[in-house]
């Protein structure tokens, strides 16, 4: 599809045509793509806006970055904000303040899980701890809490080890067995007396999934306990 056809499709009243055009723009350079995507920042269909945000993450330049921030300032849909955050993360360290702000101000589970997932690409222990703390201490969605707990494993050998351990010890007492499973798997790797005491307590947990998570650490690699924990 040539550029003239793409421009026609981008203005089509049919959202499927607009999505097709946005997808086809992947074959062009950023200086061509970004101005065209900017024309559709206020598209009425959230799916189209999601594809636009995605495109601005793959076709990166200063204009695209500014366009993502413009989208963010107006966007209300959680799906689109999640995609904006994912695209912003592709711009590296400069996006971290925005990702933290989104995480703090947009506490929807989809947005928070998306941002936590992007942290795999950053080498910023301080930011990671900040987001994990928010995800664990100020979150009701269990999948977000569990994602934050899992990410704490990246901070085990950093200067934040003591703070991480404190967070894990709190999660080991969580009312949800699903969360205690995550805590058990992380705490197994700590030699501190407080961690070992927590693991011993978790081994007696009334939830068999939690017990299974503890026992996984006692078996040779590749083996699983009879009552293994669910992911």
N, C-alpha and C positions, 0 to 999 in steps of 0.2 A: 504494500500500500504506500503510495507516494504522499508527500507532505500535503498537497492540495486535497487529496481524499481524506487524509487524517483530520485536517481542519474542518472539513464538512462533517465528518463523523463526530467530532468533538462538540459541534453545535446541534447535533441531532436531538430531537425530543425523546428519542428512544434511548433509555439509559444503557441498554446492551450495546448499542453502537458506540456510545461514549466510552464505555469500558473497553471495548475492542480497540478503539483508537488509542486510549491511554496505554494499553498493553503493547500495541505496535510501536509506540514511541521508544521502546527499549532499544530499537535498532539505530537510534540517532544519538548524536552527542548532546551533552548537557546544555550547551549554549543555544541549541535548537529546541530542546525538549522543555526546559524550564519556563520560558516565556509562554509556551502553549499551555502548560499545566497551570500556570498562574491565572489564566483566564477562567479556569473552572474551580477556583478555590471555594466558591460559594455554591457549588452544585447542590441541587435540592435533594439528591439521592445520597444517603450516607455511604452506600457501597462505592459510589463513584469517588466521593471524597477520600475514602480509605485507599483506593487505588492511586489517587493523586498524591496522597501523603507517602505511599510506598514508592512511587516514582521519584519523588523529591529526595528520598533517601538513597536511591540507587544512582541518580544523575546529580552528583553533588557539585555544588559551587556556592559561592557566597550568596547569590541571588536565591538559590533553592533553600538555603538555611534560613534566610530571612522570611521566605514564604512559609516555611514550616512554623516559625514563630508567629506569623500572622494568623495562620490557621488555628494555632493553639489558643490564641487570644479570644477567638470567637466560637470555637467548637464546643458543642454540648454532648454529642454522642460518644458514649464510652468506647465503642468499637473504633471510631476514628481517632480519638485521643490516644488510644493504645497504639495505633499504627503510627501516629505522629511521634510518640515517644520512641518507638522502635527505630524510626528513621532518624530522629535527632541523635540517637546513640551512635549512628554510623559516622558522625562528624567528630568523634573522639572527645578529648577532655573538655573542650569548650561547651559541650552539651550537659556536663554533669550538674551545674547549678540549676538548669532547667528541669532535668530529670528529678532532682531532689524536690524541687518546688511542685512538680506535677504529683509526685508520690505523696507529698504532704497535703496538698489541696484537693486531690481527686482520689478519694479513698475507695474507689470501685475495685472489686477484686480483679477484674480483667486488666485494668490499667496497672495495678500494682504487680501482678504476676508478670506482665510484659516487661516492666522496668526491672524487676529482679532478674529476669532472664538475660537482659542486656548486660548486667553486671559481670557476666562471664568474660566479656570482652575488655574490661577495664582493669588496670592495675592501680586501684585506689582503695586500699584497705579502710581508710577512715570513712569514705563514702559508703562502702559496703556495710560497715558496722552500723552506720547511722540508719541506713534503710532497713537492715535486718532488725534493728532494735524497734523501729517503728512498726515493722511487719509482725513482730512477735508481741510487743507490749500494747499496741494500740490498734489491734485488728481482731475482727470477729470471724472473718472467713478462714476456715481451717486450711484450705489449699494455699493461701498466701502465707499463713504462719508456718506451714510445713516447708514451703519453698525457702523462706527466710532461714529456718533451722538448717536445712541442707546446705545453704550457702555459707553458713558459719564455719563449715569445714575448711573453707579457703583461708580462714583467719587463724587457724590453730597454731601455726608456727610464726605468727607475727607478734609484735609488741602488744597487741590487743588480746592476747591469750586469756588473761585473767578476766577481762570484761566478757569475753565470749563464754568462758566457763560459767560465769555468774548467770548469764542468760540461759544457758543450757540447763543449769540446775533448777531454774524457775520453770522451764518448760517440762522438766521431768515430773513436776507436780500438777501439770495441766489436767483439767477435768476430762479432756478427750483422749481416749486411747490412741487415736490416730496421731495426735501430737506427741504423746509419750513414746510412740514407736520411733519417731524422728529423733527425739532426745536420746533415747537408748542407743541408737546407732552412732550418734556423735560422741556420746560420753564414753563409749567403749575404748576410745583411743586416748583417753586422758589418764595419766598415772596419779594425779593428785588424789589425796585421801578423800576429799569431798566428792570427787567424781566417782571413785570406786565405791563409796558408800551409797551413792545414788544408784549406781548400776546394780548393786546387791539388792537394793530395795525394789528396783524395777524387775529384777528376776523373780520376785514374789508377787508381781502385779496380777490383779484379777483378770486382766485382759490377756488372752493367750497370744495375741499378736505382739504385745509388748515383750512378753517372755521370750517369744521366738526371736525378736530383734536382738535381745541380749545374748541368746544362745548362738546366734549366727557368728558372733565374735569368738566363740570358744571352739568352733569347728575348723578343720583344715579347709583351705581355700577350695571352693567349688562344691562343698557339701552344704546342705541346708537342713535345719532342724525340722522335725516332724510337723510342728505347728509354726511354720514360718510366718513372719509378719507380712501383711499386705503393703504394697507400695502406697 
